[in-house]
């Protein structure tokens, strides 16, 4: 009997058995994404027809022709290939939901959603040659999701639940697992304080700038903070932590710990006050490192920043995000893996709300250079306060967040947002933030 690399053993009643004429790493990756990561159903694989026929539990086939009494999904070539090629396809309406890779009506569904899920989640299209934006980032407008109007739909999760319904209808006696939605609030600290710990010259320059722009409120606040007569407006860490605990939302802080430059303008990583702040926050909530703008192209710089940060927190740093959402596939993710990062939170667009990789469920980075699933877990955020503030009013932002949350809740996914302590210093945005935490 020939099996995939997984040891199937006795799978009766313990999960789903999948048959295909060839078990590839791509196939395993996509099916695990749909069934294990999203639906919480254990999945096993075989390429042995006799074993598959004799199996009495839930079973599906993914090949060219049905085998026996299973749920049959006709396969397209993508999950049996290697490398990247220029794929041409049309996005169709599948009973109100976008889908692509048509395979015909003999299949349980008329689209190869396993190949489509692989295409979106691996960011296959980001490996194509293309023009990037002014910050050297992949432009959202190049994506299939944006061009076909489904960027704000977690389509992979929606497809998964359609398959789930097929399975429940076909195997009603089976006990399927239940899954609830979750929320994660991530806070970027790339400007720890408005005035405090900024140093003499930066504060003098800021003072003159405020006067030049007739911003007398800022002049007054700067004076009060510097002379310790009031709290720095960006110092809202206790409030953010308290709100997260109060509303039972996992809250995570990402700290920028780099040299000052055009794009990274935090206070000095050597400042004792900043180091004290970091230590006080990580005692209460999970944390990660916000790697600076230039680390995308400068691996030694990334390593230096990580080592420097670990010397302060006195523990391994395993979670990361890239400042300005700059990352380069596969180079950035490979570098993170090489440096013991295991959770990555950059997947999302700085310029558009929605689901960059087509899913609102955490999943793993697939490395096309080696054709393997890696241990790097990707957590995709769906909106950032910087974009909301730039593009809309607080009321409009609230509606946008509610709309995205509704989509995530419908598929029991993970709702991840990105906020900044600096923006939350404004009362109306902190009120919006608390409303978001209360959503349920």
N, C-alpha and C positions, 0 to 999 in steps of 0.2 A: 504494500500500500504506500502510495506517495503522498506526503503531506507538504504543506508549506513549512517554513521554519518554525511555526508555532506547533506545539504539541497539543493536538486536539483532544485525544483521549475520549472519555465518555461525555459527549455534549448533550445527552438527552435532558431536556428541560432546563439546561443551564445557560442557554444563550441561543445564538443564531448561527447556523452553518451556511457558509457561502461556498458555492462551487464556481470555479472558472477554469478554463482550459489551461491557463497559466497564471500562477500567483506571483505578482510582481510587487516591488516595494511601493509603487504608485497605487496599485489596487488596494493593498493593505492599508496604506495611509488614508485614502479617500473613504473606504468603508469604515475604518475606525473613527474617522471624523464624524460621519453621519450617525453611526450606531452607538459607538462607545462615548465619544465626547459630547454629542448633542442629546441622544436618546437614552444614554446610560444602559445600553444593552450590550452584553458581552458578545463578541463576534469571533468566530473561528473560520478557518479556511481549508479547503481541500481541492485537489485536482483529480481525485479518484472517483470516477462515476459510480462504481458499485457501492462504495461507502456512502456516497451522497444519496443514492436511491434507497438504501436501507435505513437511512436516518429517519427517526420518527418525530423529531422535534421540529422547530421552525427552520425552514430552509428556503434559500433563494439562489438562483443561478444568475451569473453574469457572464454571458458568452453569446454565441451566434444563434443557437437553437435551444429550446427548452429540453430538459432531460426527462422529467416525469411529472409529478404533481406539485412542484414547487412554484413560488412566485418567480416569474422569469423576467429579467431585465436584459434587453439586447445591448451588447457592448459596442462602443465605438473604439477607434484605435488608440486614443491618447494614453490610457493607463497601461498600455503594453509597449510604449515607445521609450526612448531615452533621449535626453537633450531637449533643446528648444527649437521649434520650427514655427514659421508664420502660419497661424491657423486662421482660416476663413470660415465664418459661420454667421447665421442670422439669429437674432433674438426674437422669439415668438411669444405669444400670449397663451399660457397654459392655464385655462380656466381662471383667469384673473391674475395670474402670477407669471412674471417673465421667466423664460427657460430657453436653453439652447442645446445644441448638439442633437438634432432630430435623429431618431432611429426607427420610426415607423410604428404602426398601430399594433403589431404583434407583441410588442413589449408591454409589460404591466403599466408603464407610463411611456408616452411617445418621445421622451427625451432621455439622453444619457446624463442624468443629473449627477452621477458619481464622477464622470469626467468633468462636468461643469463645475462641481464643487472643488475638484482638484485644481482646475484652471484659476478659479477665484482665490481660493485660500492660499495657494503657493505664490500668488502674484505673478503668475506665468507671463502676463502681458508686460510687466515692468522690466522684463529681460529683453524686450524688443528695443532696437535702436530708436531713440526719440529725443526731441528737444525738451530740456528741463526748464523749470521756472527760474526766476532771478536768484534764488537761494540754492540752485542746483538740486532741486527736489523733483520727483516724479509729479507731473501735473495731473490733478484729478480729472481735468477735462479730457485727458487722453484715454481714460478708462472706459471699458465696455459698460460698466454700471452707470456712469454719468451720462454717456452718450445715448443710453437706452432708458434713462429715467428711473432706474431702480437703486440708486446709490443709498437711499434712505430706507431700503428694505433689507433685512437680514435673510436674503433669499435661500441660502444654504439651509438654514434652520427651518424655514417654511417648507422647502422641499423634503427635509427629513421628516417633518410631522405628517406630510402627505403619505410618505412611505409607511410611517407608523400606523396610519389609519388603514392602509391596505393590509398590513400585517395583522392588526386586531380583527379586521373583518374576516380574514382567511384563517386565522388561528385564535378564535375567541376563547379557547380553553386555557391559553397561556397567561401566565401572571407577568404582566409588564411592569417595569419599575416606574416610580413617580419621581418627578423632578420639579423643583421650584425655582423661580427666578431669583437672582441675586443682584445686589448693587455694590459697586466699588467707586468710591470718590477718590480721585488722585489729585494731589495739590503740588503744583510746581513752585519751588522756591528759587527763582532766579533773580529775585530782588528782595532780600531778606528784610531790609528796613528802608523806609523812605529817607530818613535823615540820620538816624542813630548809627554809629560806627562807620560813617562814611569818610571820616578823616577831615582834617582842616581844609585842605585845598579843594576837595570835592564840594564841601559845604559852602565855602566862599563862592565858588563858581556857580553853585546852585542858587545861592542868595542873589547874586547879580542877575542871573537868568530870570528868577522870579520877579525881580524889580523891573527888568526890561520888559517883561510881558504883563506888567501891572497885576501880577497874581499876589495880592497882599495877604490873602488867606494863607498861601503857602509860606510866605515870609514869616508870618506870625507863628504858624505851626512849627516851622523849622527852629525858630528862636526858642519856643517852649520845650521842644523835644531836646535840643542840644543842652539846654540848661536844666534838664530833668524836672521840668514843671508839669509835663504831661507825657503820656505814653505815645510811642511812635505809632502812626496810623497803620503801618503794615504789621504791627505786632499783634496779630489776632490768632495766634496759634492755639492758645488755650480755648478760645471760643470754638474754633473749627474742630478741635479734638472733642470738646464737650458735646457739640451737636452730633457728631458721628456716633458717640456712645449712646446719647439720648435716643436717637432714631435707629439705632442698631444697624448702621451702615459702615462697612469696612472703609476706613479712611487711611490713605497712604501718602506720605510726603516724599518728594524727590528733590534733593538738594544739589544745586549747582556749586561746584567746588573747583573753580578754575581761575587762571589769571584773568585780569581785566583786559577786555578788548572791545572792538567796535560792536560785537554782537552779544558778548557776555559781560554784563555790567553789575554783577553782584559785588557785595563788599568782599574784601580780601579774604582768601581762604586761611590766611595766617592770623586773622583777627581773633583774639581770645573770646570776644563777645559772640561772634558767629559760631565758633566751636562750642561754646557753652549752650547756645540755643539748640544746635543740632543734638547734642547729648540729652538735653531736657526733653526734646520732642520724641526721640526714638525710644525713650523709656516707656512710652504709652501707645505708640502706633507703629505699624510696619513702615519701612522706609526703603528708598532706593536712591541711586545716583543719577542725576541729570548731567549727562556728559555734554561738554561744551561744543560750540558751533563747529570748530575746526577738527574735532576728533574723528569725524567721518572720513577725512582724508589723511589723518595723521595718527596712525596706530600707536607709536611710542607715547604721544601726548595722552591718549586714552588710558594707557597703562599707568602713566605717571599720576593722572588724576585719581584713578581707582586706588592705587597704593597709598596716595596721600590721604584720601578719604577714609580708607580702612584703618590707617594709623590713628585717626581721630575717634572713629566709632568703636574701635577695638573689637571688631567682629567681621566676618566675611561679608562682602557686598554681593548679593546674588540677584538684585532687581535693578533694572536700568530703564532710562528713557533718554532720547537724544534731543538736545535743545534745537528749537526751530523745526522739530520733526524731520531733521535731515538724517537719512540713512541710505545706504547703497547696497542693493542685493546682488550677490550674497555676502559681499565682503564684510559689511558691518556686523551681520549676525554671526558669521564665522569667527570674527575677532572677539565678539562677546563670549561665544562658547569657549574659545581658547583661554579666556580669562575668567572662567568659572561663573559667568552670568547665566542664570537659569530661567529668569522671567523677564520678558521684554514688553514695554508699554508704549512704544512709539507708533504702532500700527494704527493709522488714522490720518485724516487730512487736516492740515492747518487752515486750509482755505474753504473747505466744504464740510458740512455735517454729514454723517452717514456711516456706512459700514464698508470700509476700504477693501477688506478681504471677503466681503459677502456673508460674514457670520458674526453673531454676537456671543459666540461660545469660545472660550479659550482653546487653543489648539497648538500644534507643534510646527516648528520651522522645518520645511522640506528642502534639503540641499541638493540642487540639481547637479552640482559638480560631482557628487558622489552617489546621487540617486538614492538617498536614504532620508528617513525621518530622524531628526536630531533631538536631543534632550531640551532644546531651547523652547520654552512655552511662551506663546504669543497672546497677549491680552490687548484686544483692539478697542480703543475708545471711539465713541460716536459723536462727541461734540466737545468744543473747548470754549471757555468763556471769552477768550480774546476775539474769536470769530463772531460770537454772538454780540459782543459789545460793539464791534466795528460795523456790523451789518444791520443791526436791528435794535428796536427799543427793548426795554426790560420786559414789557408785556408780550411783545412778539417772541422774545427769547424764551419766555416761560411756555408759550404755546409750542414752540419748536421742541423744547425739552420734553414736554408732555407727549407730543406726537412720537418722538423717538422711543420714549419709555414704553408707550403703548405697544409698539412693534416688538420690543424686547420681551415684554411681559406675555404677549400672545404665544411666544415660542419658549417660554421659561428659560430665557437666556441670561447673560450677564451684562448689566447696564453699567458701562464705565464712562465717566466724564472726567474732563481735565479743567481744573480751576487754578487760579493763582492767588496767593495771599494778598498780593498788591491790589488786584481788582476787587477782592472781597473786603477791602478796606472801605469801599463805598457802601453805604447803608443799603441802598436799593438792590445792589448785587448780592449782599449778604442775605437779604430777605428772600431773594430769588433762590439762592443756594439752599436755604432752610426749607423752602417750599419743595425743592427737588428731593431733598432727603426724606420728606414726609410722604412723597408719592408712593402709592401701594395699591 
